Amino acid sequence: MQRSTTSDTSSEKLNPSHQSTGAVQMRIKNANSHHDRLSQSKSMILSENVKITEPISRHRRNHSQHNLILTDIISSQEQTVVEKEGYLLKAKIADGGKKLRKNWSTSWLVLTARKIEFYKESKQPALVSLKPGYKPEWVDLCGACIEWTTEKSSRKNVFQITTVSGNEFLLQSDIDFIILDWFHAIKNAIDRLPKEQRCTSRNLELKLRRSSSSELLSTFDTESKEPKTEHRKSLIFRLNYSTSDTTDKNRVKSRLKKFISRRPSLKTLQEKGLIKDQIFGSSLELVCAHENSTVPRFVRLCIGAVEKRGLDVDGIYRVSGNLATIQKLRFVVNQEEKLNLDDSQWEDIHVVTGALKMFFRELPEPLFPYSFFEQFVEAIKNQNNTIRVKAIKGLVKKLPKPNHDTMKILFEHLNKIAAKESVNLMSTQSLGIVFGPTLLRPEKETGNMAVHMLYQNQIVELMLSEYSKIFSSEED
């Protein structure tokens, strides 16, 4: 093959960069012969007016789908990075809002950026790809809530995760630093999710599953702004349906507003005797003022019933009673003045203890007033036990009379429970865990929930073990 030696005026005036490009040889096939192949060279010197263009894909559908698949692959890789893994005790107590029977089991947890997966063994995640169709149980962290709980289980160190779909999970470990580490890791994962666009990829996944290919084109093709002809009828139907649905909602709202405006006020119902003063949910000061005492009558009745037939019961105050029966007792207390806890319907002593804990939990301001919370926490932080007891005793004396007297009779009762520890298995530490968050809490929850819970338990435990010194009338 020969190089082209053609030299004309235009080629001599080319700049050096174009001259260095040279000639590109090109083999072509002679169409007149089936056996002979001729090689010819053509000069293909690029000029400044020629622009190199990339091949344009004429198939818009493939183009959009390829971009979508690439986006999904990138986002899925970001979301499946393992942030933490390990063994914890797990119990699922609700599925889609429906309560389930609590059943604890050991699970291997794998935490990623937006979900938690549960496996039976630590080696199982590596084998998932070998089992087609296998889907582990998992928790979607988008919009989920996480909180410590002492009411859902008698175990210590339990926190609950509630998803937007109504699923509820309990996670637990006896080792404090492990469960605290898990709590903060999951909470940080939830906090990192965008609040404005939570579950965006989940919604995209649902669209991909529920939509046809033609609907995907209308969703992701930005060039096409008009709906396709075959979908106009369904689109008009959806628009008509949404309009009528909005009209119905407005009618319901209007009727509800009229109904609420015509309802008599709570004060009017109380004056007519239709609604009596509430015990649950009212402030301790109002309840005591109404009864002309410093300790609510209901508290005395519950303490008397427990000391009569519950001191020897295993897990007293730790085991939960039937919630429906507790709510029934709550209704009776709020509506009737006379209450007989020896009645057969209150035979289960755990119903009585559950109602007593509910009474303290529903106080607008806890038994330890909000203004005293930080002072009690600072007192318990002192390493010298003598100074610590003296500081707490001084704070107890400053409490309002209803708070002081109710606290004194309650802690005296709990001391009797702890004295029977060999039978009921309730130590001062166990009682501190149960009553700590119930009796004292900060007015505004901060990021130090786990630390606050630790101090709450320690304060109750110390006041039980040092009851005689703290509540004695003698000056130190």
ABEGO torsion letter per residue (X at the ends): XBBBABBBAAAAABBAAAAAAEBBBBBBBBAABAABBBBBBBBBBBBAABBBBBBBBABAAAAAAAAAAAAAAAAAAAAABBABBEBBBBBBABBGGBBBBBBBBBBBBBBBAABBBBBABAAAAAAAAABBGBBBBBBBABGBBBBBBAAABABBGBBBBBBAAGBBBBBBBABAAAAAAAAAAAAAAAAABBAAABGAAAAAAAAAAABBAAAAAAAABAABABBBAAAAAAAAAAAAAAAAAAAAAAAAAAAAAAAAAABBBAAAAAAAGABBBBABGBBAAAAAAAAGBABBAAAAAAAAAAAAAAAABBGBGABBBBAAAAAAAAAAAAABABBBAABAAAABAAAAAAAAAAAAAABABBABBAAAAAAAAAAAABABAAAAAAAAAAAAAABBAAAAAAAAAAAAAAAAAAAAAAAAGBBAAAAAAAAAAAABBBABBBAAAAAAAAAAAAAAAAAAAAAAAAABABBX
